[in-house]
């Protein structure tokens, strides 16, 4: 059983975008803006690793799979012709996620033991 005081991302109800959209719909614009602004660091990482490659015509599958691995979801290997991230790119993505305090990110010991 999940403890009710566990963090929202652990309980599975961490849904900041849905929350701020609902707040906007109910007229609570200040709280919605606060939640929206709190996601800015994660948006920077998302844009760098996912959207920017897509805009350049590159599939970001390797980054998505590595990101999944870092939050405890089995990402697995990419399939040809997509190439996996290099060791340096994996370290950079992990550092970016740590720096933005990405929700659900496994602890350093969990990341090294898996």
C-alpha positions as CSV (number, residue, x, y, z in Angstrom):
1,X,0.0,0.0,0.0
2,X,1.1,3.5,-0.9
3,X,1.5,5.9,2.0
4,X,-0.8,8.9,1.6
5,X,2.0,11.3,2.5
6,X,4.3,10.0,-0.2
7,X,5.3,12.6,-2.8
8,X,2.8,13.0,-5.6
9,X,5.2,11.7,-8.3
10,X,5.5,8.5,-6.3
11,X,1.8,8.1,-5.7
12,X,1.2,8.6,-9.4
13,X,-0.9,11.7,-9.1
14,X,1.7,14.3,-10.0
15,X,0.0,16.0,-12.9
16,X,1.1,19.7,-12.8
17,X,-0.1,20.5,-16.3
18,X,-3.6,19.0,-15.7
19,X,-3.6,20.9,-12.4
20,X,-2.8,24.3,-13.8
21,X,-5.3,23.9,-16.7
22,X,-8.0,23.0,-14.1
23,X,-7.0,26.0,-12.0
24,X,-7.1,28.3,-15.1
25,X,-10.6,26.9,-15.9
26,X,-11.8,27.7,-12.4
27,X,-10.4,31.2,-12.5
28,X,-7.5,30.6,-10.1
29,X,-5.0,32.2,-12.5
30,X,-2.3,33.1,-9.9
31,X,-1.9,29.6,-8.6
32,X,-2.1,28.3,-12.2
33,X,0.7,30.7,-13.2
34,X,2.8,29.6,-10.2
35,X,2.5,25.9,-11.2
36,X,3.2,26.7,-14.9
37,X,6.3,28.7,-14.0
38,X,7.6,26.0,-11.7
39,X,7.9,23.7,-14.8
40,X,10.2,26.1,-16.7
41,X,13.4,24.2,-15.8
42,X,11.9,20.9,-17.0
43,X,10.7,22.5,-20.2
44,X,14.2,23.6,-21.0
45,X,15.4,20.0,-20.7
46,X,12.5,18.7,-22.6
47,X,13.1,21.2,-25.4
48,X,16.8,20.5,-25.5
49,X,16.5,16.7,-25.7
50,X,13.1,16.1,-27.3
51,X,11.6,19.1,-29.2
52,X,14.8,20.6,-30.6
53,X,16.0,17.3,-32.2
54,X,12.5,16.8,-33.7
55,X,12.5,20.3,-35.1
56,X,15.8,19.5,-36.8
57,X,14.3,16.3,-38.2
58,X,16.0,13.8,-35.8
59,X,14.1,11.3,-33.8
60,X,14.7,11.7,-30.1
61,X,14.0,8.1,-29.2
62,X,17.4,7.5,-27.6
63,X,16.9,10.4,-25.3
64,X,13.4,9.4,-24.5
65,X,14.5,5.8,-23.7
66,X,17.4,7.1,-21.5
67,X,15.1,9.5,-19.7
68,X,12.7,6.6,-19.0
69,X,15.5,4.5,-17.6
70,X,16.5,7.4,-15.3
71,X,13.0,7.5,-13.8
72,X,12.6,3.8,-13.4
73,X,10.7,2.9,-16.6
74,X,12.3,0.3,-18.8
75,X,13.3,2.3,-21.9
76,X,15.3,-0.4,-23.6
77,X,17.6,-0.1,-26.6
78,X,16.8,1.9,-29.7
79,X,16.3,0.2,-33.0
80,X,18.3,0.9,-36.2
81,X,18.7,3.4,-37.8
82,X,18.4,5.4,-34.5
83,X,21.7,5.4,-32.7
84,X,21.9,5.2,-28.9
85,X,23.2,8.2,-26.9
86,X,26.9,8.2,-26.3
87,X,28.2,7.8,-22.7
88,X,28.8,11.6,-22.7
89,X,25.3,12.3,-23.9
90,X,23.8,9.9,-21.3
91,X,25.8,11.8,-18.5
92,X,24.7,15.1,-19.9
93,X,21.0,14.2,-20.0
94,X,21.3,12.8,-16.5
95,X,23.0,16.0,-15.3
96,X,20.3,18.1,-17.0
97,X,17.6,16.1,-15.3
98,X,19.3,16.3,-11.9
99,X,19.8,20.1,-12.3
100,X,16.2,20.8,-13.1
101,X,15.0,18.5,-10.2
102,X,13.0,16.3,-12.6
103,X,10.1,14.6,-11.0
104,X,10.5,10.8,-10.5
105,X,14.2,10.8,-11.1
106,X,15.8,7.8,-9.4
107,X,18.4,8.5,-6.7
108,X,22.0,8.3,-7.7
109,X,22.4,4.9,-6.0
110,X,19.2,3.6,-7.7
111,X,20.6,4.8,-11.1
112,X,23.9,3.1,-10.6
113,X,22.5,-0.2,-9.3
114,X,20.2,-0.7,-12.2
